[in-house]
């Protein structure tokens, strides 16, 4: 520890959020430059909640303490993680609702690792993957700001220091259960399970045209490729972003509902992980990391719902769930090459 770090909020920042977002809404409505299917009002509403939460430094201090404890517990449970991460201790006597004081941790932005050798780049990317899976599927508590400046890499100690927990949030277990099912289904290229889980999560209504469902599933298959292969996955060569973007126009054209509120923060974080791996030119074994999480995960049973009266039943080939992780302890599954990953199908 070199010293102390202070985060001080500019006066009036929280008060300006309402007016700034209202101006953004007016601009979007006046110009009509954004498609209706972006559901801008929902984006702005969720953004307002998240930005206001980030202005509460007392809450951020509590999040930092909680995250620090979770990392400590993970290190105790998994020797491979010992010394891999550091979270600064909060200095409560110097902190308030508008000032956050913590210990100072050494390191620079993690993207600087891209100038290092392949072994170091892959090791750092694998470590961030393990942390991300822990956050979502074990802790259900995630730091959702993907800013690479929040991950400080110190080469001499080979340690990643984690800072800035204003955007940390919890995810409810039913949501995380279904998100795990989604990742698994996409990785296995199981269209029926993807459709069933997408309807439960609220990605789809079931009344969209088949073209929309095809694009939704295809994007999921692409994003899950890292979790489908038993070989180390080459993020830079995969062109994941380019291939997914090919399906976005169709999804924007036919989308009938906004995504679940949790998705805005979760996919922001997961997209940041994918982009970091691309930036680092990482080639890592993602499937092994996901398998370890999945096989230890305790799923609750899928809620039983009556058959839908609309076309949703036909579109998903029946009302019974098709996902292989239906409930209880998930069994071992065989993943085919392809599939969708953490970002799921949008």
C-alpha positions in Angstrom: 0.0 0.0 0.0 1.5 3.3 -1.1 -1.1 5.6 0.4 -4.7 6.6 0.1 -7.1 7.2 -2.8 -9.8 9.8 -2.6 -12.9 9.9 -4.9 -14.7 13.2 -4.5 -18.1 13.9 -6.2 -18.5 17.2 -8.0 -21.3 19.3 -6.5 -24.6 19.1 -8.3 -23.8 15.9 -10.3 -26.7 13.9 -8.8 -29.1 16.8 -9.3 -28.2 17.1 -13.0 -29.0 13.5 -13.9 -32.8 14.1 -14.2 -32.4 17.1 -16.5 -29.7 15.6 -18.6 -31.7 12.4 -19.3 -34.9 14.4 -19.9 -33.0 16.4 -22.5 -31.8 13.2 -24.1 -35.3 11.8 -24.2 -36.6 15.0 -25.8 -33.9 14.9 -28.4 -34.6 11.3 -29.3 -38.3 11.9 -29.6 -37.9 15.2 -31.5 -35.5 13.8 -34.1 -36.9 10.3 -34.4 -33.4 9.2 -35.1 -33.6 6.1 -32.8 -35.9 3.2 -33.8 -38.9 2.5 -31.6 -37.6 -1.0 -31.0 -34.7 0.4 -28.9 -37.3 1.3 -26.3 -35.4 4.5 -25.4 -37.7 5.3 -22.5 -36.8 2.1 -20.8 -33.1 2.6 -21.4 -33.3 6.1 -19.9 -35.3 4.9 -16.9 -32.8 2.1 -16.1 -29.9 4.5 -16.7 -31.4 7.0 -14.3 -31.6 4.4 -11.5 -28.1 3.2 -12.2 -26.5 6.7 -12.3 -28.3 7.8 -9.2 -27.0 4.7 -7.4 -23.5 5.5 -8.5 -23.7 8.9 -6.9 -24.2 7.3 -3.4 -20.6 6.9 -2.2 -21.8 5.4 1.1 -23.4 2.6 -0.8 -20.3 2.2 -2.9 -18.2 1.9 0.3 -20.5 -0.9 1.4 -20.2 -2.6 -2.0 -16.4 -2.4 -1.9 -16.4 -4.0 1.6 -18.7 -6.7 0.4 -16.7 -7.4 -2.8 -13.5 -7.5 -0.8 -14.9 -10.1 1.5 -16.1 -12.2 -1.4 -12.7 -12.1 -3.0 -11.1 -13.2 0.3 -13.5 -16.1 0.6 -12.9 -17.2 -3.1 -9.1 -17.1 -2.4 -9.6 -19.3 0.6 -11.7 -21.8 -1.4 -9.5 -21.9 -4.5 -5.7 -21.7 -4.0 -5.3 -20.8 -7.7 -6.9 -17.4 -7.0 -4.7 -16.5 -4.0 -2.9 -13.3 -4.8 -4.6 -13.0 -8.1 -6.8 -10.0 -7.1 -6.8 -7.2 -4.6 -9.7 -5.0 -3.5 -8.9 -1.8 -1.6 -9.9 -1.4 2.0 -12.3 1.4 2.7 -11.2 4.1 5.1 -14.6 4.9 6.8 -13.4 7.8 9.0 -12.5 9.7 5.8 -15.6 8.7 3.7 -19.1 10.1 3.4 -22.0 10.1 1.0 -20.0 12.3 -1.4 -16.4 11.3 -0.6 -14.9 7.8 -0.8 -11.5 7.1 0.8 -9.7 3.8 0.2 -6.2 2.5 0.4 -4.1 3.1 -2.7 -3.3 0.1 -4.9 -0.5 -0.1 -7.5 -1.1 -0.9 -11.1 -2.0 0.5 -14.5 -5.0 -0.1 -16.8 -5.2 -3.8 -17.7 -5.2 -3.2 -21.4 -1.5 -2.4 -21.1 -1.1 -6.2 -20.9 -1.6 -6.3 -24.6 2.1 -5.3 -25.0 3.2 -8.4 -23.0 3.9 -11.9 -24.1 1.1 -14.4 -25.0 1.5 -16.3 -21.8 0.9 -13.3 -19.6 -2.0 -12.1 -21.9 -3.8 -15.4 -21.7 -3.2 -15.7 -17.9 -4.8 -12.3 -17.3 -7.7 -13.0 -19.6 -8.4 -16.4 -17.9 -8.3 -14.7 -14.5 -10.8 -12.1 -15.5 -13.0 -14.8 -17.0 -12.9 -16.8 -13.7 -13.8 -13.7 -11.8 -16.7 -12.8 -14.1 -18.2 -16.3 -13.8 -17.8 -16.1 -10.0 -19.5 -12.7 -9.9 -22.6 -13.9 -11.8 -23.1 -17.5 -11.0 -21.8 -17.9 -7.5 -21.9 -14.5 -5.8 -24.8 -13.1 -7.9 -23.1 -9.8 -7.1 -21.2 -8.1 -10.0 -19.2 -5.0 -10.6 -20.9 -4.1 -13.9 -18.8 -1.2 -15.1 -16.5 -2.6 -17.9 -14.2 0.3 -17.9 -10.7 -1.2 -18.1 -9.4 1.5 -15.8 -11.3 -0.3 -13.0 -8.9 -3.3 -13.5 -5.4 -2.2 -12.5 -2.6 -4.7 -13.4 0.6 -4.7 -11.5 3.2 -6.6 -13.4 5.8 -7.1 -10.7 3.3 -8.8 -8.4 1.2 -10.2 -11.2 -1.9 -8.9 -9.4 -5.1 -7.3 -10.7 -6.4 -4.6 -8.4 -10.2 -4.0 -8.6 -11.6 -0.6 -8.0 -14.8 1.5 -8.4 -17.8 -0.4 -7.2 -20.4 2.2 -7.7 -22.0 0.1 -10.4 -22.0 -3.1 -8.4 -25.4 -4.8 -8.2 -27.1 -8.0 -7.2 -29.0 -10.4 -9.5 -31.9 -12.5 -8.2 -31.4 -16.3 -8.3 -34.3 -17.0 -10.6 -32.8 -14.7 -13.2 -29.3 -16.2 -12.7 -30.7 -19.7 -13.0 -32.2 -19.0 -16.3 -29.2 -17.1 -17.5 -27.1 -20.2 -16.8 -29.5 -22.3 -18.7 -29.3 -19.8 -21.6 -25.5 -20.0 -21.7 -25.6 -23.8 -21.6 -28.3 -24.0 -24.2 -26.6 -21.7 -26.6 -23.3 -23.5 -26.2 -25.0 -26.8 -27.1 -26.7 -25.1 -30.0 -30.1 -26.2 -28.6 -32.6 -23.9 -30.4 -35.6 -25.2 -28.4 -34.0 -24.5 -25.0 -32.8 -21.1 -26.2 -36.4 -20.2 -27.2 -37.9 -21.5 -23.9 -35.4 -19.7 -21.8 -35.6 -16.5 -23.8 -39.4 -16.5 -23.3 -39.0 -16.9 -19.5 -36.3 -14.3 -19.2 -38.4 -11.8 -21.3 -36.1 -11.4 -24.3 -39.0 -12.5 -26.6 -42.8 -12.5 -26.5 -43.2 -15.6 -28.7 -45.3 -13.6 -31.2 -42.3 -12.3 -33.3 -41.9 -13.5 -36.9 -39.7 -16.5 -37.5 -37.0 -14.2 -39.0 -36.6 -12.6 -35.6 -36.3 -15.9 -33.8 -33.7 -17.1 -36.3 -31.6 -14.0 -35.8 -32.0 -14.2 -32.0 -30.8 -17.8 -31.9 -28.0 -17.3 -34.5 -26.6 -14.4 -32.5 -26.7 -16.6 -29.4 -24.8 -19.4 -31.2 -22.1 -17.0 -32.1 -21.6 -15.5 -28.7 -21.5 -19.0 -27.1 -18.7 -20.3 -29.2 -16.0 -19.7 -26.5 -18.0 -22.0 -24.2 -18.6 -24.7 -26.7 -15.2 -25.8 -27.8 -12.8 -28.0 -25.8 -9.9 -26.2 -27.5 -8.6 -22.8 -26.3 -10.7 -20.1 -28.0 -9.0 -17.4 -30.1 -11.0 -14.3 -29.4 -9.2 -12.1 -31.9 -9.6 -14.5 -34.8 -13.2 -15.3 -34.0 -14.7 -11.9 -35.2 -17.5 -12.4 -32.7 -18.6 -8.7 -32.8 -18.7 -8.5 -36.6 -20.7 -11.7 -36.9 -23.2 -10.7 -34.2 -23.7 -7.3 -35.8 -25.0 -9.0 -38.9 -28.1 -10.0 -37.0 -28.8 -6.8 -35.2 -30.8 -5.1 -38.0 -33.3 -7.9 -38.0 -33.6 -8.0 -34.2 -34.1 -4.2 -34.1 -36.7 -4.4 -36.8 -38.9 -7.1 -35.1 -38.2 -6.7 -31.4 -41.5 -6.4 -29.5 -40.4 -5.7 -26.0 -37.4 -4.3 -24.2 -35.0 -6.7 -22.6 -35.1 -7.5 -18.9 -33.8 -4.6 -16.8 -31.0 -6.7 -15.5 -29.7 -7.2 -19.0 -28.5 -3.6 -19.5 -25.9 -3.8 -16.8 -25.1 -7.5 -17.3 -24.5 -7.3 -21.0 -22.5 -4.1 -20.6 -20.1 -6.0 -18.3 -20.0 -9.2 -20.4 -19.4 -7.2 -23.6 -16.5 -5.5 -21.8 -15.0 -8.9 -21.0 -15.3 -10.1 -24.6 -13.7 -6.8 -25.9 -10.9 -7.2 -23.3 -10.1 -10.7 -24.6 -10.1 -9.4 -28.2 -7.9 -6.5 -27.2 -5.5 -8.9 -25.4 -5.5 -11.3 -28.4 -6.3 -14.0 -25.8 -6.6 -17.7 -26.6 -8.0 -19.3 -23.5 -10.1 -22.3 -22.4 -13.5 -20.8 -21.6 -15.4 -24.1 -21.6 -13.4 -25.6 -18.7 -14.1 -22.5 -16.6 -17.8 -22.6 -17.4 -18.1 -26.3 -16.9 -16.7 -26.0 -13.4 -19.2 -23.3 -12.5 -22.1 -25.1 -14.1 -21.5 -28.5 -12.6 -21.4 -27.0 -9.1 -24.4 -24.8 -9.6 -27.7 -25.6 -7.7 -30.6 -24.9 -10.0 -34.1 -24.4 -8.8 -36.8 -26.2 -10.8 -38.2 -24.4 -13.8 -41.6 -22.9 -12.9 -44.4 -24.8 -14.6 -46.7 -22.6 -16.7 -49.8 -23.6 -18.7 -49.5 -23.9 -22.5 -49.6 -20.6 -24.2 -52.7 -19.8 -26.3 -50.8 -17.8 -28.9 -48.2 -18.9 -31.4 -45.5 -19.1 -28.7 -46.2 -22.8 -28.1 -45.6 -23.7 -31.7 -42.5 -21.5 -32.0 -40.8 -23.3 -29.1 -42.1 -26.7 -30.1 -44.3 -27.2 -27.1 -44.8 -25.7 -23.7 -42.5 -28.0 -21.7 -39.0 -26.8 -21.1 -36.4 -28.2 -23.4 -33.3 -27.0 -21.6 -31.0 -29.8 -20.3 -30.5 -28.0 -17.0 -34.1 -28.3 -15.9 -33.6 -28.2 -12.1 -31.6 -29.4 -9.2 -27.9 -30.1 -9.7 -27.2 -29.8 -13.5 -25.9 -33.0 -15.0 -22.9 -33.3 -17.3 -23.7 -32.2 -20.8 -21.8 -32.6 -24.1 -21.3 -29.3 -25.8 -21.0 -29.1 -29.5 -18.8 -26.6 -31.4 -20.7 -23.3 -31.7 -23.2 -21.8 -29.3 -23.9 -18.6 -27.5 -22.1 -17.3 -24.5 -22.4 -15.0 -21.6 -23.9 -12.2 -23.5 -26.7 -14.6 -24.5 -29.0 -13.9 -27.4 -30.3 -10.4 -27.3 
